[in-house]
Amino acid sequence: MSMMGNGGPSVLAEGSVNEKGEHARLASFVGAMAISDLVKSTLGPKGMDKILMSMGRGNHVTVTNDGATILKSIYVDNAAAKVLVDISKAQDDEVGDGTTSVVVFAGELLRQAEQLINQKVHPMTIIQGFREACTVAKAALEASAMDHAGDEERFRLDLMNIARTTLSSKILTHDKDHFAKLAVEAVMRLKGSGNLEMIQLIQKCGGSLKDSFLDEGFILDKKFNVGHPKRIENCKILIANTPMDTDKIKIYGARVRVDSMAKVGEIEAAEKQKMANKCNKIAAHGCNLFINRQLIYNYPEQLLSNQGVASIEHADFDGVERLALVTGGEICSTFDDPTGNVLGTCELVQEIMIGEDKLIKFSGVAKGEACTIVLRGASSHVLCEAERSLHDALCVLTSTVKDSRIVYGGGCPEMIMSRAVEELAAKTPGKRSLAMECFAKALRMIPTIICDNAGLDSSEIVSQLKAHHADGAVTNKMGIDIMTGSTGDMEMRGITECFRVKQQILLSGTEAAEMIIRVDDIIKCVPRQREQ
């Protein structure tokens, strides 16, 4: 048992690292603030992009300004930094947007908390102040929220504005009206179900982003086998994941010894007969289209074709699962009982051309809300970022359909919340009021960073915003207008955001900061030694 610097015995194995007190807290704060500073420049409509280059085979390159994509792509060694990476992932899973804002907000809370700890304010006092401030800020956010779910036309306009605002900070900002319309149409087709599996995104290089379009039904990125009809009406579809190559003996190391070539012919004939029986069972289901996840060899393809069953082979698994969902069928692997397998139905299956590629379109599927958005663009990097951006917009819109409350954007809700917190701090005695004031400063840093990233004078604009919001009612609509470089009425500009996104940023950011402020000890275990 080794002795530590303070004279006490260490119970940790040799090689372990134990940081205590101020050192541990400083290491946590520095790591978390470094992650916050990393993504800070991507925040807002004028945020910058990052190039992520993998060190694996092929040196895959990703160009993005999506906070969650950046943070899950980098290796982080600091424990507190990993907490911020996790809340960014949670924000992405929960509401789809605000992944950068939640990390920046948590980082600013920790920056303010570090100053208070340097002034000898106890961490638990800071946490108590932050919690009270968070409660008041949440109440102020709820008071400023609006709900137009009763008026369908106004609600659709809200969805369009939210989609535009979400896409403003993405690569699609120049075509945001076009893509906002695509996203709103796709989400409205879901009729409130919020099942994004029904919306398929397909990337096809060529053309420009403006050439992207929404198509009703489902598009499978495959083509019909040679000699099969390119158009099938009133389709009954059997979707399977089964081997349709020759049924050879597939036991590793197995050998078959025969004493004549006639015996080899008998084995081949038996294999063919086994496959013929399988094809007869498939045809007995009464389907006229067979789609398989695995390969279909020439012999079973010919047998199926002779019985009037067209076939599509090697459909990707994600496509097969989504196809089963939208056509109302099931993926099956055995065919002994024709009544046990559910066939998918579709009014028309036909081969279409997008650019230079042939694809198969399923029209009139059982689930009428299904649709496909085909993205066109100059390169795969542009298309990947466009898909991430559009997916964020779709997630935010489905969140808004579930909880129809909205708030104004452009830093307006942050200013409303910071004003409410400052009013509480003015009435609160003791050191907790210092923590509340720091919470209000951290909230105001979001509009400050948005201005800085746009090259505007953040001190001037944020102080103007503060004066506007000190005037009067909670329903103040003033925020940052990036296009004019000044403050503006967010209702007039049509800059609105989903209430759930803002609420999640507030709650997740505060919880993550609390967790890191509580830390007073970091223990790193000994790395596992490789046995010689």
C-alpha positions in Angstrom: 0.0 0.0 0.0 1.6 3.3 -1.2 1.6 6.5 0.9 0.0 9.7 -0.5 1.3 13.2 -0.3 -0.9 14.1 2.8 0.6 11.1 4.7 -2.6 8.9 4.3 -2.4 5.5 2.8 -3.7 5.0 -0.8 -6.1 2.2 -1.4 -5.8 2.6 -5.2 -3.7 0.3 -7.3 -0.2 1.5 -8.4 -0.5 3.6 -11.5 -4.0 5.1 -10.7 -4.4 8.8 -10.8 -6.4 10.6 -8.1 -7.1 14.4 -8.4 -8.8 16.0 -5.5 -10.5 19.3 -4.6 -9.6 22.4 -6.6 -7.4 20.4 -9.1 -10.3 18.1 -9.9 -12.8 20.9 -10.3 -10.4 23.0 -12.4 -9.8 20.0 -14.7 -13.6 19.4 -15.1 -14.3 23.1 -15.8 -11.4 23.4 -18.3 -12.4 20.3 -20.2 -16.1 21.2 -20.4 -15.4 24.8 -21.5 -12.9 23.6 -24.2 -15.8 21.5 -25.7 -18.1 24.5 -25.5 -15.5 26.7 -27.2 -15.0 24.1 -29.9 -18.6 24.3 -31.2 -19.3 27.9 -30.2 -18.3 29.3 -33.6 -21.0 27.1 -35.4 -23.9 28.7 -33.5 -26.5 30.9 -35.3 -27.3 31.7 -38.9 -23.8 32.9 -39.7 -22.0 30.0 -37.9 -19.0 28.5 -39.5 -18.5 24.8 -40.6 -16.0 22.3 -39.3 -14.1 19.7 -41.4 -13.9 16.3 -39.6 -11.3 14.0 -41.1 -11.2 10.4 -39.9 -7.9 8.6 -39.5 -9.3 5.3 -40.7 -9.1 3.7 -44.1 -10.0 6.2 -46.9 -9.6 9.3 -44.6 -13.4 9.9 -44.7 -14.2 13.7 -44.7 -17.3 15.3 -43.1 -18.1 19.0 -43.5 -20.8 20.0 -41.0 -21.9 22.7 -38.5 -24.2 20.3 -36.6 -23.1 20.2 -32.9 -24.1 16.6 -32.3 -22.3 15.3 -35.4 -19.1 17.2 -34.5 -19.1 16.1 -30.9 -19.8 12.4 -31.6 -17.1 12.3 -34.2 -14.2 13.5 -31.9 -12.3 11.5 -29.3 -12.6 13.1 -25.8 -10.4 12.1 -22.9 -11.7 14.5 -20.3 -14.6 13.1 -18.2 -16.5 16.4 -17.9 -16.2 17.0 -21.6 -17.9 13.6 -22.2 -20.9 14.8 -20.1 -21.4 17.7 -22.6 -21.0 15.3 -25.5 -23.7 13.1 -24.0 -26.2 16.0 -23.4 -25.7 17.0 -27.0 -26.6 13.5 -28.2 -29.6 13.5 -25.8 -30.8 16.8 -27.3 -30.4 15.4 -30.8 -32.4 12.3 -29.9 -35.1 14.2 -28.0 -35.9 17.1 -30.3 -33.4 17.0 -33.1 -32.1 20.6 -32.9 -30.4 22.9 -30.4 -27.4 20.5 -30.0 -24.9 23.4 -30.2 -26.9 25.7 -28.0 -27.2 23.3 -25.1 -23.4 22.7 -25.0 -22.6 26.4 -25.3 -25.1 27.2 -22.5 -23.7 24.6 -20.2 -20.2 25.8 -20.9 -21.1 29.4 -20.1 -22.8 28.3 -16.9 -19.5 26.6 -15.9 -17.5 29.7 -16.9 -19.7 31.8 -14.5 -19.5 29.1 -11.8 -15.7 29.1 -12.0 -15.6 32.8 -11.2 -17.9 32.3 -8.2 -15.8 29.4 -6.8 -12.7 31.7 -7.1 -14.7 34.1 -4.9 -15.0 31.3 -2.3 -18.7 30.7 -2.9 -19.5 27.0 -2.1 -20.5 24.8 -5.0 -23.8 23.7 -3.3 -24.8 27.3 -2.9 -24.1 27.9 -6.7 -26.2 24.8 -7.5 -29.1 25.9 -5.3 -29.1 29.4 -7.0 -28.9 27.8 -10.5 -31.9 25.5 -9.7 -34.1 28.4 -8.5 -33.1 30.5 -11.5 -33.9 27.5 -13.8 -37.4 27.2 -12.3 -38.1 30.9 -12.8 -36.6 30.9 -16.3 -38.8 27.9 -17.3 -41.9 29.7 -16.0 -41.0 32.8 -18.0 -40.4 30.7 -21.1 -43.8 29.0 -20.7 -45.5 32.4 -20.2 -44.0 33.8 -23.4 -45.0 30.7 -25.5 -47.9 30.8 -28.0 -50.2 28.1 -29.3 -52.0 28.3 -32.6 -53.0 24.6 -32.9 -56.7 25.6 -33.1 -56.2 27.6 -36.3 -54.9 25.2 -39.0 -53.7 27.9 -41.4 -51.9 29.9 -38.7 -50.3 26.6 -37.4 -49.1 25.7 -40.9 -47.5 29.2 -41.1 -45.8 28.6 -37.7 -44.4 25.3 -39.0 -43.1 27.0 -42.1 -41.4 29.7 -39.9 -39.9 27.1 -37.6 -38.6 25.1 -40.5 -37.0 28.3 -42.0 -35.5 29.3 -38.7 -34.0 25.8 -38.2 -32.6 25.6 -41.7 -31.2 29.2 -41.5 -28.1 27.9 -39.6 -27.5 25.0 -42.0 -26.1 24.5 -45.5 -29.7 24.8 -46.9 -30.1 28.4 -45.8 -30.1 29.8 -49.4 -32.9 27.4 -50.4 -34.6 27.4 -47.0 -38.1 28.3 -48.4 -38.0 25.4 -50.8 -36.8 22.9 -48.2 -39.1 24.3 -45.5 -42.0 23.6 -47.8 -40.8 20.0 -48.4 -40.3 19.4 -44.7 -43.7 20.8 -43.7 -45.6 18.8 -46.4 -43.8 15.6 -45.4 -44.7 16.1 -41.7 -48.3 17.1 -42.3 -48.8 13.9 -44.3 -48.0 12.0 -41.0 -51.2 13.3 -39.6 -49.8 13.8 -36.1 -48.3 10.3 -35.8 -44.7 11.7 -35.6 -43.3 8.4 -37.1 -40.3 9.7 -39.1 -39.7 6.1 -40.4 -42.5 7.0 -42.9 -40.3 9.7 -44.5 -37.4 8.4 -46.5 -34.4 10.6 -47.5 -32.5 9.5 -50.7 -29.3 11.2 -51.8 -28.6 11.4 -55.6 -25.5 13.3 -56.8 -26.2 15.7 -59.7 -28.1 18.8 -60.3 -28.4 21.5 -57.6 -30.0 21.5 -54.1 -33.0 23.3 -55.6 -33.8 20.3 -57.8 -34.6 18.3 -54.6 -38.3 17.2 -54.5 -40.9 15.3 -52.4 -42.5 12.2 -54.0 -45.5 10.4 -52.6 -45.0 6.8 -51.8 -41.8 4.9 -51.4 -38.7 4.8 -53.6 -36.3 1.8 -53.4 -32.8 2.4 -54.6 -32.6 -0.8 -56.6 -33.7 -1.9 -60.1 -35.6 -4.9 -61.5 -33.7 -8.0 -62.6 -33.2 -8.6 -66.3 -36.2 -9.7 -68.3 -38.7 -8.7 -65.6 -41.6 -6.3 -66.2 -40.8 -2.6 -65.4 -44.3 -1.8 -64.3 -46.6 -3.9 -62.1 -50.2 -2.9 -61.1 -52.2 -4.1 -58.1 -49.0 -5.5 -56.6 -48.9 -8.1 -53.8 -45.4 -8.0 -52.3 -43.6 -10.8 -50.4 -40.7 -9.3 -48.5 -38.1 -11.8 -47.3 -34.6 -12.2 -45.8 -33.6 -15.6 -47.0 -30.8 -17.2 -49.0 -31.8 -17.7 -52.6 -28.4 -19.0 -53.9 -27.8 -22.7 -54.6 -28.3 -24.7 -51.5 -24.9 -26.1 -51.2 -23.6 -27.9 -48.1 -22.4 -25.0 -46.0 -20.8 -26.8 -43.1 -17.2 -25.6 -42.7 -14.7 -28.4 -43.6 -17.4 -30.8 -44.9 -16.4 -33.0 -47.9 -18.6 -35.3 -50.0 -16.9 -38.3 -51.6 -18.5 -40.0 -54.5 -17.3 -42.9 -56.7 -18.7 -41.6 -60.0 -19.7 -38.4 -61.9 -23.3 -39.7 -61.9 -23.5 -39.3 -58.1 -22.3 -35.7 -58.5 -25.1 -35.1 -61.0 -27.6 -36.6 -58.5 -26.4 -34.2 -55.8 -26.7 -31.2 -58.1 -30.2 -32.4 -59.1 -31.2 -32.7 -55.4 -29.9 -29.1 -54.8 -31.9 -27.8 -57.8 -35.0 -29.7 -56.6 -34.7 -28.2 -53.1 -34.5 -24.7 -54.6 -37.5 -25.5 -56.9 -39.5 -26.5 -53.9 -38.6 -23.3 -52.1 -39.7 -21.2 -55.2 -43.0 -23.1 -55.4 -43.7 -22.3 -51.8 -43.0 -18.6 -52.5 -45.3 -18.6 -55.5 -48.0 -20.3 -53.4 -48.3 -17.2 -51.3 -50.1 -15.5 -54.3 -47.6 -12.7 -54.6 -46.5 -11.1 -57.9 -43.4 -9.4 -56.6 -40.7 -11.0 -54.4 -38.2 -8.7 -52.7 -35.2 -10.3 -51.0 -32.7 -8.8 -48.6 -30.1 -11.3 -49.9 -28.9 -12.4 -53.4 -31.2 -14.3 -55.8 -29.3 -16.6 -58.2 -30.3 -17.0 -61.9 -32.0 -20.4 -61.4 -34.5 -19.4 -58.7 -35.0 -16.1 -60.5 -36.0 -18.0 -63.6 -38.3 -20.4 -61.7 -40.1 -17.4 -60.1 -40.4 -15.6 -63.4 -42.0 -18.7 -65.0 -44.7 -18.6 -62.3 -45.3 -14.8 -62.9 -43.4 -13.5 -59.9 -41.0 -10.6 -60.5 -38.0 -10.4 -58.2 -35.7 -7.7 -56.7 -32.6 -8.9 -55.0 -30.1 -7.5 -52.5 -32.4 -4.7 -51.2 -30.6 -2.9 -48.3 -31.9 -3.9 -44.9 -33.0 -0.4 -43.9 -35.0 -0.1 -47.2 -36.6 -3.6 -46.7 -37.7 -2.7 -43.1 -39.1 0.6 -44.2 -40.8 -1.0 -47.2 -42.5 -3.6 -45.0 -43.7 -0.8 -42.7 -45.2 1.4 -45.5 -46.8 -1.5 -47.5 -48.2 -3.2 -44.4 -46.3 -6.5 -45.0 -43.9 -8.5 -42.8 -40.3 -9.6 -43.4 -40.3 -13.4 -43.5 -37.6 -16.1 -43.8 -39.7 -19.3 -44.0 -42.4 -20.1 -46.5 -44.0 -23.4 -45.3 -47.3 -21.7 -44.2 -48.7 -19.3 -46.8 -51.3 -18.0 -44.3 -48.8 -17.2 -41.7 -46.9 -14.5 -43.7 -48.4 -11.1 -44.3 -48.1 -9.7 -47.9 -47.6 -6.0 -48.5 -49.9 -4.3 -51.0 -49.3 -1.5 -53.4 -51.3 -0.1 -56.4 -48.4 0.5 -58.7 -44.7 -0.5 -58.9 -42.7 1.0 -61.7 -39.1 1.8 -62.6 -38.2 5.5 -62.7 -35.1 7.6 -63.6 -33.5 10.1 -61.3 -30.5 11.7 -62.9 -28.8 8.8 -64.5 -29.9 6.2 -62.0 -32.8 3.8 -62.2 -34.9 3.3 -59.1 -38.2 1.5 -58.2 -41.1 3.6 -57.1 -44.0 2.1 -55.0 -47.2 4.2 -55.5 -50.5 3.9 -53.6 -48.9 2.0 -50.6 -51.1 0.8 -47.7 -49.8 3.5 -45.4 -50.8 6.6 -47.3 -48.7 9.0 -45.2 -45.4 7.5 -46.5 -43.3 9.7 -48.7 -39.8 10.1 -50.0 -37.6 13.2 -50.3 -35.0 13.0 -53.0 -32.0 15.2 -52.4 -29.9 16.4 -55.3 -26.6 18.2 -55.0 -23.1 18.7 -56.4 -21.2 16.2 -54.2 -21.6 13.6 -51.5 -20.4 16.0 -48.8 -23.1 18.5 -49.7 -25.7 15.8 -49.8 -24.7 14.3 -46.4 -24.9 17.7 -44.7 -28.2 18.5 -46.5 -29.7 15.2 -45.2 -28.5 16.0 -41.6 -30.0 19.5 -41.9 -33.3 18.3 -43.3 -33.5 15.5 -40.7 -33.1 18.2 -37.9 -35.9 20.2 -39.4 -38.2 17.2 -39.7 -37.4 16.2 -36.0 -38.2 19.8 -34.8 -41.5 19.9 -36.8 -42.7 16.5 -35.4 -41.9 17.9 -31.9 -44.0 21.0 -32.7 -46.9 18.9 -34.0 -46.8 16.9 -30.7 -46.4 20.1 -28.5 -47.8 23.0 -30.6 -46.4 25.8 -28.4 -43.9 28.1 -30.1 -41.6 31.0 -29.0 -39.9 33.8 -30.9 -36.3 33.2 -32.0 -33.3 35.5 -32.4 -32.3 35.5 -28.7 -35.7 36.8 -27.6 -36.5 33.9 -25.2 -33.1 34.1 -23.6 -33.5 37.8 -22.9 -37.0 37.2 -21.4 -35.6 34.4 -19.2 -32.6 36.4 -18.1 -34.8 39.4 -17.2 -37.0 37.1 -15.0 -33.9 35.6 -13.3 -32.4 39.0 -12.6 -35.7 40.1 -11.0 -35.5 37.1 -8.8 -31.9 37.7 -7.9 -32.8 41.3 -6.8 -35.3 39.9 -4.3 -33.1 37.0 -3.0 -30.8 37.6 0.0 -27.4 35.9 0.4 -24.9 34.4 -2.0 -27.5 32.5 -4.0 -28.4 35.8 -5.7 -24.8 35.9 -7.1 -25.4 32.5 -8.7 -28.7 33.7 -10.1 -27.0 36.8 -11.7 -24.4 34.5 -13.2 -27.2 32.3 -14.6 -28.8 35.4 -16.3 -25.4 36.3 -17.8 -25.0 32.8 -19.2 -28.4 33.0 -20.8 -27.5 36.4 -22.4 -24.3 34.8 -23.8 -26.4 32.9 -26.4 -27.5 36.1 -28.3 -24.0 37.5 -27.7 -22.3 34.6 -29.5 -24.9 34.7 -32.3 -23.9 38.4 -32.9 -20.1 37.7 -32.6 -20.4 34.8 -35.2 -22.1 37.2 -37.6 -19.4 39.9 -37.1 -21.7 42.3 -35.4 -21.1 44.5 -32.3 -22.5 42.1 -29.7 -22.1 44.5 -26.7 -24.2 47.2 -28.5 -27.0 44.9 -29.8 -27.4 42.9 -26.6 -27.5 46.0 -24.4 -30.2 47.4 -26.8 -32.1 44.1 -26.5 -31.8 44.3 -22.7 -33.3 47.8 -22.8 -36.2 46.7 -25.0 -37.0 43.8 -22.7 -36.8 46.0 -19.6 -39.6 48.2 -21.0 -42.7 46.2 -20.3 -44.7 43.1 -21.0 -43.5 39.5 -21.0 -44.8 39.4 -24.6 -41.9 41.4 -25.8 -41.0 40.3 -29.4 -37.6 42.0 -29.9 -34.6 39.9 -30.9 -31.5 40.0 -33.1 -32.1 40.5 -36.9 -28.9 39.2 -38.4 -29.8 40.4 -41.9 -29.9 44.1 -40.9 -27.3 43.8 -38.1 -29.6 45.3 -35.5 -32.5 44.5 -33.2 -35.9 43.7 -34.8 -39.4 42.5 -34.2 -39.3 38.7 -34.4 -43.0 38.4 -35.3 -42.6 40.7 -38.3 -39.5 38.7 -39.4 -41.2 35.4 -39.0 -38.4 34.0 -36.8 -40.0 31.4 -34.5 -38.7 28.3 -32.7 -40.2 25.2 -31.2 -41.0 25.6 -27.4 -39.8 22.1 -26.6 -36.3 22.8 -28.1 -35.8 25.9 -26.0 -37.1 24.1 -22.8 -34.8 21.1 -23.4 -31.8 23.4 -23.9 -32.6 25.2 -20.6 -33.1 22.0 -18.5 -30.4 19.8 -20.0 -27.8 22.6 -19.9 -28.5 23.4 -16.2 -28.5 19.7 -15.2 -25.2 19.1 -17.0 -23.6 22.1 -15.4 -24.8 21.1 -11.9 -23.3 17.6 -12.4 -19.9 19.0 -13.2 -19.9 21.7 -10.5 -20.5 18.9 -7.9 -17.2 17.1 -8.8 -14.5 17.3 -6.2 -12.6 14.1 -7.0 -11.4 12.4 -10.3 -10.1 8.9 -10.1 -8.5 7.4 -13.2 -8.1 3.6 -13.1 -4.9 1.8 -14.1 -5.0 0.9 -17.8 -5.4 -2.9 -18.3 -2.0 -4.4 -18.9 -1.6 -6.7 -21.9 -0.6 -10.2 -20.8 2.8 -11.3 -22.2 
